[in-house]
Amino acid sequence: MSLSQVDTATTEAEALRKENEALKNRLSRLSEANIRISENLDTEAIFQEVVNSA
């Protein structure tokens, strides 16, 4: 494997790590919003929580 290929693979791996972290954070926020919504069955509060979490 050439140095150029190693640099490309490293760059791609770092990009994938960053994307993975962003997706994990997004999933975490969605899960937290889901928990808060399911704790409160008041329709108005649910819609407000959805808007706040968007």
C-alpha positions in Angstrom: 0.0 0.0 0.0 1.4 3.4 -1.0 1.7 6.4 1.3 -1.0 8.1 -0.8 -3.4 5.2 -0.3 -2.7 5.1 3.5 -3.4 8.9 3.7 -6.7 8.4 1.8 -7.7 5.5 3.9 -6.9 7.5 7.1 -8.9 10.4 5.8 -11.9 8.2 5.0 -11.7 6.5 8.3 -11.7 9.8 10.2 -14.7 11.0 8.1 -16.5 7.9 8.9 -15.7 8.2 12.6 -17.0 11.8 12.6 -20.2 10.8 10.8 -20.7 7.9 13.2 -20.3 10.3 16.2 -22.8 12.8 14.7 -25.3 10.0 14.1 -24.8 8.6 17.6 -25.4 12.1 19.0 -28.5 12.5 16.9 -29.9 9.2 17.9 -29.2 10.0 21.6 -31.2 13.3 21.3 -34.0 11.5 19.5 -34.1 8.8 22.2 -34.2 11.5 25.0 -37.0 13.3 23.2 -38.9 10.0 22.9 -38.6 9.3 26.6 -39.8 12.8 27.5 -42.7 12.5 25.1 -43.7 9.0 26.4 -43.6 10.2 30.0 -46.3 12.8 29.3 -49.4 11.8 27.4 -50.8 15.4 27.3 -51.2 16.1 23.5 -50.3 19.8 23.8 -47.2 19.0 25.7 -46.2 16.2 23.3 -46.5 18.6 20.3 -44.5 21.2 22.1 -41.8 18.6 22.9 -41.7 17.6 19.3 -41.2 21.2 18.2 -38.6 21.8 20.9 -36.6 18.7 19.8 -36.7 19.5 16.1 
